[in-house]
Amino acid sequence: MVYECVRKKGSPAFYSMADRKHLLTRGMPPPDTLIWIGRYEDSYSLFVEGHDLANPGNENVLNKAFVATFAMGRLIIQIFTARRGLYGEGRGGIGIPRKEGDLLQIWPFREHVVRWPPPVSFGPPLEDIQELAKRIGWKG
């Protein structure tokens, strides 16, 4: 939500006031949000990239989404939030490919303990983070 302040002027924010209130009052991300963390080998890194994803048409299970990827020092955080269409049950047409051991899902919780560090690191080439930032998208 904070990253949205760097959007182009006049560009609508993805997260609604209800999403922001949900975070403030309940202390948890909006519904249909996934969060992962990972390890980056370059300790002097700073990378931020966000993407709006659109799948027009209310008949779609998921018709709008936002993904943000941050790398700060050795930590990577990737956040994905979806908006459900008229037929809002199921995973819909979004591909969320994962390579075994590269990112650990921390929201919603899968395990009570997050085992750090993950077995696989990203980097140090910047291209590794840029590829991760574009990994989530609509299945074509």
PAKEPA-204502 format. One record per residue: residue in three letters; x, y, z of N, C-alpha, C in turn. Coordinates in steps of 0.001 Angstrom, whole numbers, plus 524288, in hexadecimal, padded with zeros to 5 digits. Layout:
<nodes>
vexlum=ala | n.x=X | n.y=Y | n.z=Z | ca.x=X | ca.y=Y | ca.z=Z | c.x=X | c.y=Y | c.z=Z
...
</nodes>
This chain:
<nodes>
vexlum=met | n.x=80334 | n.y=7FB59 | n.z=80000 | ca.x=80000 | ca.y=80000 | ca.z=80000 | c.x=80361 | c.y=804E8 | c.z=80000
vexlum=val | n.x=807A8 | n.y=804AF | n.z=802CE | ca.x=80B15 | ca.y=8093C | ca.z=8031A | c.x=80D8A | c.y=80A6C | c.z=7FDD3
vexlum=tyr | n.x=80ECF | n.y=80652 | n.z=7FAE0 | ca.x=8115F | ca.y=80702 | ca.z=7F5D2 | c.x=80DFE | c.y=80A10 | c.z=7F1FD
vexlum=glu | n.x=808F3 | n.y=80A1B | n.z=7F2BD | ca.x=80574 | ca.y=80CC5 | ca.z=7EF18 | c.x=80661 | c.y=812AA | c.z=7EEDF
vexlum=cys | n.x=80908 | n.y=814D9 | n.z=7F2B2 | ca.x=80A05 | ca.y=81A82 | ca.z=7F2A4 | c.x=80D97 | c.y=81C21 | c.z=7EE28
vexlum=val | n.x=81046 | n.y=81873 | n.z=7EBAD | ca.x=813B6 | ca.y=819CA | ca.z=7E751 | c.x=81114 | c.y=81903 | c.z=7E205
vexlum=arg | n.x=80C01 | n.y=8181B | n.z=7E1FD | ca.x=8092D | ca.y=8178F | ca.z=7DD04 | c.x=8092B | c.y=81CC4 | c.z=7DA15
vexlum=lys | n.x=80854 | n.y=81C69 | n.z=7D4F9 | ca.x=807D7 | ca.y=82119 | ca.z=7D1C8 | c.x=8032E | c.y=82448 | c.z=7D39D
vexlum=lys | n.x=803AF | n.y=82960 | n.z=7D34C | ca.x=7FF81 | ca.y=82CD4 | ca.z=7D4F8 | c.x=7FA82 | c.y=82B98 | c.z=7D1E2
vexlum=gly | n.x=7F630 | n.y=82B22 | n.z=7D4B8 | ca.x=7F130 | ca.y=829F6 | ca.z=7D241 | c.x=7F019 | c.y=82429 | c.z=7D1A4
vexlum=ser | n.x=7F407 | n.y=820E3 | n.z=7D29E | ca.x=7F34C | ca.y=81B43 | ca.z=7D231 | c.x=7F080 | c.y=81953 | c.z=7D719
vexlum=pro | n.x=7EC31 | n.y=8166E | n.z=7D679 | ca.x=7E942 | ca.y=814C6 | ca.z=7DB1D | c.x=7EC47 | c.y=810C6 | c.z=7DE5E
vexlum=ala | n.x=7EBA2 | n.y=8110B | n.z=7E373 | ca.x=7EE1E | ca.y=80D59 | ca.z=7E6FE | c.x=7EB59 | c.y=80813 | c.z=7E6A8
vexlum=phe | n.x=7EE34 | n.y=803E8 | n.z=7E736 | ca.x=7EBDD | ca.y=7FEAF | ca.z=7E725 | c.x=7E90D | c.y=7FD9B | c.z=7EC51
vexlum=tyr | n.x=7EBA3 | n.y=7FED0 | n.z=7F09B | ca.x=7E966 | ca.y=7FDAE | ca.z=7F5C3 | c.x=7E562 | c.y=801D0 | c.z=7F734
vexlum=ser | n.x=7E0DC | n.y=7FFF4 | n.z=7F8E1 | ca.x=7DC87 | ca.y=80374 | ca.z=7FA38 | c.x=7DD0E | c.y=8055F | c.z=7FFDC
vexlum=met | n.x=7D9C0 | n.y=8091D | n.z=80139 | ca.x=7D99D | ca.y=80AF4 | ca.z=80696 | c.x=7D7FF | c.y=80679 | c.z=80A39
vexlum=ala | n.x=7D48E | n.y=80305 | n.z=80865 | ca.x=7D302 | ca.y=7FE7B | ca.z=80B87 | c.x=7D7AC | c.y=7FADC | c.z=80C82
vexlum=asp | n.x=7DB0F | n.y=7FA27 | n.z=8088B | ca.x=7DFC5 | ca.y=7F6FC | ca.z=8093E | c.x=7E34D | c.y=7F962 | c.z=80D62
vexlum=arg | n.x=7E3F3 | n.y=7FE7A | n.z=80D24 | ca.x=7E752 | ca.y=8013B | ca.z=810E1 | c.x=7E51A | c.y=800DB | c.z=8166A
vexlum=lys | n.x=7DFF4 | n.y=8016C | n.z=816D2 | ca.x=7DD64 | ca.y=80109 | ca.z=81BEC | c.x=7DDE7 | c.y=7FB77 | c.z=81E13
vexlum=his | n.x=7DD53 | n.y=7F799 | n.z=81AB2 | ca.x=7DDF3 | ca.y=7F21E | ca.z=81C39 | c.x=7E357 | c.y=7F142 | c.z=81E9D
vexlum=leu | n.x=7E767 | n.y=7F344 | n.z=81C1A | ca.x=7ECBC | ca.y=7F2B8 | ca.z=81E0B | c.x=7ED56 | c.y=7F574 | c.z=8234E
vexlum=leu | n.x=7EB46 | n.y=7FA28 | n.z=823BB | ca.x=7EBCC | ca.y=7FD39 | ca.z=82886 | c.x=7E8CC | c.y=7FACE | c.z=82D15
vexlum=thr | n.x=7E404 | n.y=7F92A | n.z=82C35 | ca.x=7E0BD | ca.y=7F740 | ca.z=83087 | c.x=7E1BE | c.y=7F18D | c.z=831EF
vexlum=arg | n.x=7E300 | n.y=7EE55 | n.z=82E08 | ca.x=7E3B9 | ca.y=7E8C0 | ca.z=82F15 | c.x=7E969 | c.y=7E70C | c.z=82F53
vexlum=gly | n.x=7ECE9 | n.y=7EA75 | n.z=82D8F | ca.x=7F270 | ca.y=7E922 | ca.z=82DB1 | c.x=7F3F2 | c.y=7E4D0 | c.z=829F1
vexlum=met | n.x=7F0FA | n.y=7E448 | n.z=825A8 | ca.x=7F23F | ca.y=7E061 | ca.z=821B2 | c.x=7F0FC | c.y=7E273 | c.z=81C4B
vexlum=pro | n.x=7F39E | n.y=7E048 | n.z=81855 | ca.x=7F2BB | ca.y=7E215 | ca.z=812F8 | c.x=7ED17 | c.y=7E12C | c.z=81148
vexlum=pro | n.x=7EB84 | n.y=7E3D3 | n.z=80D10 | ca.x=7E638 | ca.y=7E303 | ca.z=80B05 | c.x=7E55F | c.y=7DD59 | c.z=80957
vexlum=pro | n.x=7E06B | n.y=7DBB4 | n.z=808ED | ca.x=7DF50 | ca.y=7D670 | ca.z=806F6 | c.x=7E1C2 | c.y=7D59A | c.z=80190
vexlum=asp | n.x=7E2CC | n.y=7D0BC | n.z=80047 | ca.x=7E51F | ca.y=7CF3A | ca.z=7FB44 | c.x=7EA88 | c.y=7D198 | c.z=7FA76
vexlum=thr | n.x=7ED7B | n.y=7D1EA | n.z=7FEB6 | ca.x=7F2E0 | ca.y=7D3CD | ca.z=7FE85 | c.x=7F684 | c.y=7CF5E | c.z=80008
vexlum=leu | n.x=7FABA | n.y=7CED6 | n.z=7FD12 | ca.x=7FEDE | ca.y=7CB12 | ca.z=7FE39 | c.x=803ED | c.y=7CE15 | c.z=7FEEE
vexlum=ile | n.x=80724 | n.y=7CC83 | n.z=802B6 | ca.x=80C2A | ca.y=7CF14 | ca.z=803AF | c.x=8105C | c.y=7CAE8 | c.z=80448
vexlum=trp | n.x=814BF | n.y=7CBCE | n.z=801A3 | ca.x=81940 | ca.y=7C856 | ca.z=801E8 | c.x=81E15 | c.y=7CB7A | c.z=8035D
vexlum=ile | n.x=821F0 | n.y=7C8D8 | n.z=805B2 | ca.x=82708 | ca.y=7CB3F | ca.z=80699 | c.x=82B2F | c.y=7C7B2 | c.z=80446
vexlum=gly | n.x=82F93 | n.y=7CA0E | n.z=802E6 | ca.x=833EA | ca.y=7C71A | ca.z=800B2 | c.x=83905 | c.y=7C9BD | c.z=8020C
vexlum=arg | n.x=83D3C | n.y=7C75B | n.z=80059 | ca.x=84283 | ca.y=7C946 | ca.z=80190 | c.x=84531 | c.y=7CB1A | c.z=7FC92
vexlum=tyr | n.x=847BA | n.y=7CF8F | n.z=7FCFE | ca.x=84AB8 | ca.y=7D1BC | ca.z=7F8AA | c.x=85074 | c.y=7D1D1 | c.z=7FA33
vexlum=glu | n.x=853E8 | n.y=7D078 | n.z=7F6AB | ca.x=85976 | ca.y=7D009 | ca.z=7F7EE | c.x=85C3C | c.y=7D54E | c.z=7F865
vexlum=asp | n.x=85A39 | n.y=7D959 | n.z=7F5E1 | ca.x=85CC2 | ca.y=7DE7F | ca.z=7F5FC | c.x=85ACA | c.y=7E18C | c.z=7FAB9
vexlum=ser | n.x=85E33 | n.y=7E29A | n.z=7FE71 | ca.x=85C83 | ca.y=7E52D | ca.z=80344 | c.x=85BCB | c.y=7EB11 | c.z=802AA
vexlum=tyr | n.x=85D41 | n.y=7ED55 | n.z=7FE3C | ca.x=85CBB | ca.y=7F2F5 | ca.z=7FD70 | c.x=8587F | c.y=7F431 | c.z=7F96D
vexlum=ser | n.x=85485 | n.y=7F101 | n.z=7F942 | ca.x=8508F | ca.y=7F1A1 | ca.z=7F53C | c.x=84BF1 | c.y=7F4D6 | c.z=7F722
vexlum=leu | n.x=84967 | n.y=7F751 | n.z=7F36A | ca.x=84460 | ca.y=7F9DA | ca.z=7F446 | c.x=84177 | c.y=7F990 | c.z=7EF1C
vexlum=phe | n.x=83D26 | n.y=7F6BE | n.z=7EF0F | ca.x=83A23 | ca.y=7F5ED | ca.z=7EA4D | c.x=83466 | c.y=7F60E | c.z=7EBC0
vexlum=val | n.x=8314F | n.y=7F8EE | n.z=7E8CA | ca.x=82BA2 | ca.y=7F91C | ca.z=7E994 | c.x=82913 | c.y=7F922 | c.z=7E43C
vexlum=glu | n.x=82543 | n.y=7F5AA | n.z=7E375 | ca.x=82268 | ca.y=7F596 | ca.z=7DE89 | c.x=81CE1 | c.y=7F3AD | c.z=7DF94
vexlum=gly | n.x=81914 | n.y=7F655 | n.z=7DD52 | ca.x=813A4 | ca.y=7F4C9 | ca.z=7DDEA | c.x=81103 | c.y=7F45C | c.z=7D8A3
vexlum=his | n.x=80D4D | n.y=7F0C1 | n.z=7D83C | ca.x=80A81 | ca.y=7EFEA | ca.z=7D351 | c.x=804B0 | c.y=7EF44 | c.z=7D457
vexlum=asp | n.x=80193 | n.y=7F224 | n.z=7D158 | ca.x=7FBF5 | ca.y=7F137 | ca.z=7D13C | c.x=7FAF7 | c.y=7ECFB | c.z=7CD3C
vexlum=leu | n.x=7F797 | n.y=7E954 | n.z=7CE88 | ca.x=7F611 | ca.y=7E53F | ca.z=7CAEC | c.x=7F03A | c.y=7E5C9 | c.z=7CA08
vexlum=ala | n.x=7EE92 | n.y=7E57F | n.z=7C527 | ca.x=7E905 | ca.y=7E611 | ca.z=7C3F2 | c.x=7E73F | c.y=7E188 | c.z=7C08A
vexlum=asn | n.x=7E2AA | n.y=7DF8C | n.z=7C1B8 | ca.x=7E037 | ca.y=7DB5A | ca.z=7BEC3 | c.x=7DA7D | c.y=7DCFB | c.z=7BE30
vexlum=pro | n.x=7D950 | n.y=7E099 | n.z=7BA97 | ca.x=7D430 | ca.y=7E315 | ca.z=7BA60 | c.x=7CFAC | c.y=7DF3E | c.z=7B9B5
vexlum=gly | n.x=7CB46 | n.y=7E0CC | n.z=7BBC3 | ca.x=7C688 | ca.y=7DDB2 | ca.z=7BB41 | c.x=7C4DB | c.y=7DB7A | c.z=7C076
vexlum=asn | n.x=7C03D | n.y=7DCC3 | n.z=7C22C | ca.x=7BE63 | ca.y=7DAF2 | ca.z=7C73D | c.x=7BD92 | c.y=7D517 | c.z=7C782
vexlum=glu | n.x=7BD86 | n.y=7D26A | n.z=7C307 | ca.x=7BCBB | ca.y=7CCC9 | ca.z=7C325 | c.x=7C19E | c.y=7C9E9 | c.z=7C4FD
vexlum=asn | n.x=7C605 | n.y=7CC89 | n.z=7C52B | ca.x=7CADC | ca.y=7CA03 | ca.z=7C6CE | c.x=7CB00 | c.y=7C948 | c.z=7CCB3
vexlum=val | n.x=7CD7A | n.y=7C515 | n.z=7CE58 | ca.x=7CE16 | ca.y=7C41C | ca.z=7D3EF | c.x=7D141 | c.y=7C882 | c.z=7D661
vexlum=leu | n.x=7D5BD | n.y=7C9A2 | n.z=7D433 | ca.x=7D906 | ca.y=7CDF2 | ca.z=7D60E | c.x=7D995 | c.y=7D1D5 | c.z=7D199
vexlum=asn | n.x=7D7EA | n.y=7D6A4 | n.z=7D273 | ca.x=7D812 | ca.y=7DA4F | ca.z=7CE14 | c.x=7DBEB | c.y=7DEBF | c.z=7CEC6
vexlum=lys | n.x=7DE55 | n.y=7DF33 | n.z=7D34E | ca.x=7E20A | ca.y=7E370 | ca.z=7D435 | c.x=7E5BD | c.y=7E1AD | c.z=7D884
vexlum=ala | n.x=7EAB6 | n.y=7E338 | n.z=7D81E | ca.x=7EE7E | ca.y=7E1B9 | ca.z=7DC20 | c.x=7F2F3 | c.y=7E5A6 | c.z=7DC3B
vexlum=phe | n.x=7F5EF | n.y=7E568 | n.z=7E069 | ca.x=7FA90 | ca.y=7E8B7 | ca.z=7E0FE | c.x=7FED2 | c.y=7E566 | c.z=7E375
vexlum=val | n.x=80384 | n.y=7E5D1 | n.z=7E169 | ca.x=807FC | ca.y=7E313 | ca.z=7E3A8 | c.x=80C5D | c.y=7E709 | c.z=7E47A
vexlum=ala | n.x=80EB6 | n.y=7E6EF | n.z=7E912 | ca.x=81325 | ca.y=7EA5A | ca.z=7EA51 | c.x=817A4 | c.y=7E6F8 | c.z=7EC28
vexlum=thr | n.x=81C52 | n.y=7E84E | n.z=7EA5D | ca.x=8210B | ca.y=7E57A | ca.z=7EBD3 | c.x=824F5 | c.y=7E95E | c.z=7EDFA
vexlum=phe | n.x=826FA | n.y=7E838 | n.z=7F29C | ca.x=82ACB | ca.y=7EB8D | ca.z=7F52C | c.x=82FA1 | c.y=7E853 | c.z=7F66A
vexlum=ala | n.x=8343E | n.y=7EA9D | n.z=7F59E | ca.x=83924 | ca.y=7E844 | ca.z=7F773 | c.x=83BF7 | c.y=7EC83 | c.z=7FA81
vexlum=met | n.x=83CF8 | n.y=7EB69 | n.z=7FF6E | ca.x=83FA9 | ca.y=7EF1C | ca.z=802DE | c.x=843EA | c.y=7EC21 | c.z=805B5
vexlum=gly | n.x=848C8 | n.y=7ED6A | n.z=8047F | ca.x=84CFE | ca.y=7EA5B | ca.z=806C7 | c.x=84C8F | c.y=7E4BE | c.z=804F6
vexlum=arg | n.x=84C67 | n.y=7E126 | n.z=80896 | ca.x=84C0F | ca.y=7DB96 | ca.z=80734 | c.x=84682 | c.y=7D97A | c.z=8075B
vexlum=leu | n.x=842AD | n.y=7DCD3 | n.z=80844 | ca.x=83D45 | ca.y=7DB1B | ca.z=808BC | c.x=83A21 | c.y=7DC7C | c.z=803E0
vexlum=ile | n.x=83710 | n.y=7D8BB | n.z=801F9 | ca.x=8335B | ca.y=7D996 | ca.z=7FDB3 | c.x=82DE7 | c.y=7D8C7 | c.z=7FFF2
vexlum=ile | n.x=82A5B | n.y=7DC3F | n.z=7FE9D | ca.x=824E3 | ca.y=7DBB2 | ca.z=80010 | c.x=821B3 | c.y=7DC20 | c.z=7FB12
vexlum=gln | n.x=81E2E | n.y=7D874 | n.z=7FA38 | ca.x=81AAC | ca.y=7D8BE | ca.z=7F5B6 | c.x=81511 | c.y=7D840 | c.z=7F7AE
vexlum=ile | n.x=811CC | n.y=7DBF4 | n.z=7F601 | ca.x=80C5F | ca.y=7DC3F | ca.z=7F7C1 | c.x=808D5 | c.y=7DC0F | c.z=7F300
vexlum=phe | n.x=804C9 | n.y=7D8DB | n.z=7F34A | ca.x=8010A | ca.y=7D84D | ca.z=7EF0F | c.x=7FB90 | c.y=7D8C2 | c.z=7F15C
vexlum=thr | n.x=7F85F | n.y=7DC38 | n.z=7EF1F | ca.x=7F2E9 | ca.y=7DCC3 | ca.z=7F0BC | c.x=7EF81 | c.y=7DC82 | c.z=7EBE1
vexlum=ala | n.x=7EB35 | n.y=7D98C | n.z=7EC33 | ca.x=7E7A2 | ca.y=7D8E4 | ca.z=7E7C8 | c.x=7E24A | c.y=7DB19 | c.z=7E918
vexlum=arg | n.x=7DF71 | n.y=7DC90 | n.z=7E513 | ca.x=7D9F4 | ca.y=7DE1E | ca.z=7E57B | c.x=7D6BE | c.y=7DA0F | c.z=7E29E
vexlum=arg | n.x=7D2B6 | n.y=7D833 | n.z=7E51B | ca.x=7CF70 | ca.y=7D42A | ca.z=7E2C6 | c.x=7CB3D | c.y=7D696 | c.z=7DF5D
vexlum=gly | n.x=7CA16 | n.y=7D3F7 | n.z=7DAFF | ca.x=7C5EF | ca.y=7D596 | ca.z=7D77A | c.x=7C0B8 | c.y=7D368 | c.z=7D94C
vexlum=leu | n.x=7BD05 | n.y=7D36F | n.z=7D5D5 | ca.x=7B7BC | ca.y=7D1A4 | ca.z=7D70C | c.x=7B7A7 | c.y=7CBFF | c.z=7D8EE
vexlum=tyr | n.x=7BAD6 | n.y=7C8B4 | n.z=7D676 | ca.x=7BB20 | ca.y=7C339 | ca.z=7D7EE | c.x=7C011 | c.y=7C266 | c.z=7DB29
vexlum=gly | n.x=7C003 | n.y=7C458 | n.z=7DFE1 | ca.x=7C4BC | ca.y=7C4D2 | ca.z=7E303 | c.x=7C678 | c.y=7C026 | c.z=7E622
vexlum=glu | n.x=7C588 | n.y=7BB6E | n.z=7E463 | ca.x=7C776 | ca.y=7B6DD | ca.z=7E731 | c.x=7CBCA | c.y=7B446 | c.z=7E409
vexlum=gly | n.x=7CFB6 | n.y=7B259 | n.z=7E6A9 | ca.x=7D3F7 | ca.y=7AF90 | ca.z=7E40F | c.x=7D88F | c.y=7B31B | c.z=7E2DF
vexlum=arg | n.x=7DC9B | n.y=7B0D5 | n.z=7E076 | ca.x=7E16F | ca.y=7B3A9 | ca.z=7DF71 | c.x=7E132 | c.y=7B71A | c.z=7DA9C
vexlum=gly | n.x=7DDE6 | n.y=7B601 | n.z=7D6E8 | ca.x=7DD8D | ca.y=7B93F | ca.z=7D243 | c.x=7E21F | c.y=7B87B | c.z=7CEA3
vexlum=gly | n.x=7E362 | n.y=7BC92 | n.z=7CBAE | ca.x=7E74D | ca.y=7BC18 | ca.z=7C7A4 | c.x=7EC9B | c.y=7BE4E | c.z=7C901
vexlum=ile | n.x=7EDED | n.y=7BE80 | n.z=7CDEF | ca.x=7F2F5 | ca.y=7C0B9 | ca.z=7CF6E | c.x=7F6D8 | c.y=7BC5E | c.z=7D062
vexlum=gly | n.x=7FB56 | n.y=7BCE0 | n.z=7CDEF | ca.x=7FF84 | ca.y=7B92B | ca.z=7CEDC | c.x=80337 | c.y=7BB5D | c.z=7D2F4
vexlum=ile | n.x=80434 | n.y=7B863 | n.z=7D70D | ca.x=807E6 | ca.y=7BA07 | ca.z=7DB12 | c.x=80C1C | c.y=7B5D7 | c.z=7DB57
vexlum=pro | n.x=80FAB | n.y=7B5EE | n.z=7D793 | ca.x=813B4 | ca.y=7B1E5 | ca.z=7D772 | c.x=817AC | c.y=7B2A5 | c.z=7DBD2
vexlum=arg | n.x=8193B | n.y=7AE7F | n.z=7DE18 | ca.x=81D27 | ca.y=7AE89 | ca.z=7E237 | c.x=82140 | c.y=7AA71 | c.z=7E0FC
vexlum=lys | n.x=8260D | n.y=7ABBB | n.z=7E222 | ca.x=82A40 | ca.y=7A7EA | ca.z=7E1C1 | c.x=82B20 | c.y=7A5D8 | c.z=7E740
vexlum=glu | n.x=82BBE | n.y=7A0DE | n.z=7E7B8 | ca.x=82C4C | ca.y=79E62 | ca.z=7ECD4 | c.x=83085 | c.y=7A110 | c.z=7F013
vexlum=gly | n.x=82EFF | n.y=7A316 | n.z=7F497 | ca.x=832B7 | ca.y=7A541 | ca.z=7F851 | c.x=8344F | c.y=7AADC | c.z=7F781
vexlum=asp | n.x=83223 | n.y=7AD98 | n.z=7F38D | ca.x=83406 | ca.y=7B2F3 | ca.z=7F2AF | c.x=83146 | c.y=7B704 | c.z=7F617
vexlum=leu | n.x=82C31 | n.y=7B676 | n.z=7F6EC | ca.x=82949 | ca.y=7BA19 | ca.z=7FA3B | c.x=82636 | c.y=7B708 | c.z=7FE50
vexlum=leu | n.x=82595 | n.y=7B967 | n.z=802D9 | ca.x=82293 | ca.y=7B701 | ca.z=80711 | c.x=81D85 | c.y=7BA0B | c.z=807B5
vexlum=gln | n.x=81915 | n.y=7B762 | n.z=8077E | ca.x=81413 | ca.y=7BA0B | ca.z=8082D | c.x=8134E | c.y=7BB31 | c.z=80DF4
vexlum=ile | n.x=81271 | n.y=7C041 | n.z=80F2D | ca.x=81187 | ca.y=7C1BB | ca.z=8149B | c.x=80BF9 | c.y=7C3A8 | c.z=81588
vexlum=trp | n.x=808FE | n.y=7C48A | n.z=81159 | ca.x=80380 | ca.y=7C5F5 | ca.z=811E4 | c.x=80074 | c.y=7C3D7 | c.z=80D50
vexlum=pro | n.x=7FC03 | n.y=7C165 | n.z=80E1A | ca.x=7FA38 | ca.y=7BF70 | ca.z=81320 | c.x=7FE04 | c.y=7BB52 | c.z=81529
vexlum=phe | n.x=7FE0A | n.y=7BAB1 | n.z=81A42 | ca.x=801BB | ca.y=7B722 | ca.z=81CBF | c.x=80100 | c.y=7B19D | c.z=81ACE
vexlum=arg | n.x=80544 | n.y=7AF10 | n.z=8198B | ca.x=80515 | ca.y=7A981 | ca.z=81826 | c.x=80753 | c.y=7A637 | c.z=81C8E
vexlum=glu | n.x=80B35 | n.y=7A867 | n.z=81F25 | ca.x=80DB0 | ca.y=7A5B3 | ca.z=82381 | c.x=80E44 | c.y=7A99D | c.z=827F7
vexlum=his | n.x=80EE2 | n.y=7A796 | n.z=82CB2 | ca.x=80F87 | ca.y=7AB0E | ca.z=83130 | c.x=814FE | c.y=7AD5B | c.z=83176
vexlum=val | n.x=818AB | n.y=7AADE | n.z=82ECB | ca.x=81E1B | ca.y=7AC96 | ca.z=82EEF | c.x=81FF9 | c.y=7AD7A | c.z=8295F
vexlum=val | n.x=82291 | n.y=7B1ED | n.z=82872 | ca.x=82505 | ca.y=7B2FC | ca.z=82364 | c.x=82AC0 | c.y=7B189 | c.z=823EC
vexlum=arg | n.x=82C75 | n.y=7ADDF | n.z=820D0 | ca.x=831E2 | ca.y=7AC12 | ca.z=82118 | c.x=8354B | c.y=7AF87 | c.z=81DA3
vexlum=trp | n.x=8388C | n.y=7B298 | n.z=82036 | ca.x=83BF0 | ca.y=7B654 | ca.z=81D88 | c.x=84189 | c.y=7B49B | c.z=81E11
vexlum=pro | n.x=844B7 | n.y=7B51D | n.z=81A20 | ca.x=84388 | ca.y=7B71E | ca.z=814EE | c.x=84146 | c.y=7B2D7 | c.z=81176
vexlum=pro | n.x=83EA7 | n.y=7B473 | n.z=80D35 | ca.x=83CC7 | ca.y=7B08E | ca.z=8097A | c.x=84169 | c.y=7ADE7 | c.z=806D1
vexlum=pro | n.x=840B7 | n.y=7A933 | n.z=804D8 | ca.x=84512 | ca.y=7A661 | ca.z=80275 | c.x=84743 | c.y=7A8E7 | c.z=7FD85
vexlum=val | n.x=84419 | n.y=7AC09 | n.z=7FAC6 | ca.x=845C7 | ca.y=7AE71 | ca.z=7F5DB | c.x=845D6 | c.y=7B45B | c.z=7F677
vexlum=ser | n.x=849EF | n.y=7B6E3 | n.z=7F45C | ca.x=84A5E | ca.y=7BC9C | ca.z=7F472 | c.x=84992 | c.y=7BED1 | c.z=7EF07
vexlum=phe | n.x=84844 | n.y=7C3D0 | n.z=7EEC8 | ca.x=84816 | ca.y=7C6B4 | ca.z=7E9E3 | c.x=84D0F | c.y=7C9F6 | c.z=7E97D
vexlum=gly | n.x=84EB2 | n.y=7CB07 | n.z=7E4A0 | ca.x=852F9 | ca.y=7CEA3 | ca.z=7E3BC | c.x=85843 | c.y=7CC09 | c.z=7E3B9
vexlum=pro | n.x=85C65 | n.y=7CF3A | n.z=7E3A7 | ca.x=85C40 | ca.y=7D4DC | ca.z=7E417 | c.x=85AB6 | c.y=7D7D6 | c.z=7DF2A
vexlum=pro | n.x=85A74 | n.y=7D58B | n.z=7DA85 | ca.x=858D9 | ca.y=7D8EB | ca.z=7D62D | c.x=8536B | c.y=7DB31 | c.z=7D727
vexlum=leu | n.x=852C7 | n.y=7E01D | n.z=7D5CD | ca.x=84DC2 | ca.y=7E2C5 | ca.z=7D65D | c.x=8498C | c.y=7E010 | c.z=7D325
vexlum=glu | n.x=84B0D | n.y=7DD7D | n.z=7CEF2 | ca.x=8474C | ca.y=7DAD2 | ca.z=7CB8F | c.x=8442B | c.y=7D6B5 | c.z=7CE8A
vexlum=asp | n.x=84682 | n.y=7D440 | n.z=7D284 | ca.x=843A9 | ca.y=7D061 | ca.z=7D5A0 | c.x=83EE7 | c.y=7D2D4 | c.z=7D841
vexlum=ile | n.x=83F86 | n.y=7D777 | n.z=7DA79 | ca.x=83B39 | ca.y=7DA2B | ca.z=7DD1E | c.x=8374C | c.y=7DC1E | c.z=7D915
vexlum=gln | n.x=8392B | n.y=7DE26 | n.z=7D4BB | ca.x=8359B | ca.y=7E003 | ca.z=7D0AA | c.x=8324B | c.y=7DB92 | c.z=7CE85
vexlum=glu | n.x=83490 | n.y=7D700 | n.z=7CDE2 | ca.x=831A2 | ca.y=7D26D | ca.z=7CC13 | c.x=82D8E | c.y=7D0D8 | c.z=7D024
vexlum=leu | n.x=82EFD | n.y=7D0F6 | n.z=7D51D | ca.x=82B4B | ca.y=7CFB2 | ca.z=7D946 | c.x=826B6 | c.y=7D380 | c.z=7D942
vexlum=ala | n.x=827C0 | n.y=7D87B | n.z=7D86A | ca.x=823A5 | ca.y=7DC81 | ca.z=7D87A | c.x=81F96 | c.y=7DB90 | c.z=7D436
vexlum=lys | n.x=82129 | n.y=7D8F7 | n.z=7D002 | ca.x=81D90 | ca.y=7D801 | ca.z=7CBA2 | c.x=81B97 | c.y=7D25E | c.z=7CB83
vexlum=arg | n.x=81CDD | n.y=7CF4F | n.z=7CF71 | ca.x=81B7D | ca.y=7C9C1 | ca.z=7CF7E | c.x=81598 | c.y=7C8E6 | c.z=7CFE7
vexlum=ile | n.x=812E6 | n.y=7CC28 | n.z=7D2C3 | ca.x=80D46 | ca.y=7CB89 | ca.z=7D36D | c.x=80A86 | c.y=7CE6F | c.z=7CF0D
vexlum=gly | n.x=806F6 | n.y=7CBDC | n.z=7CC4F | ca.x=8040A | ca.y=7CE5B | ca.z=7C81F | c.x=7FF9A | c.y=7CAE9 | c.z=7C649
vexlum=trp | n.x=7FC9A | n.y=7CCF7 | n.z=7C2B7 | ca.x=7F824 | ca.y=7CA04 | ca.z=7C0A2 | c.x=7FA1B | c.y=7C5A6 | c.z=7BD32
vexlum=lys | n.x=7F79F | n.y=7C126 | n.z=7BD90 | ca.x=7F904 | ca.y=7BCC0 | ca.z=7BA31 | c.x=7F72B | c.y=7BE0E | c.z=7B4AF
vexlum=gly | n.x=7FAAA | n.y=7BD55 | n.z=7B0EE | ca.x=7F963 | ca.y=7BEDE | ca.z=7AB9B | c.x=7F7A0 | c.y=7BA94 | c.z=7A828
</nodes>
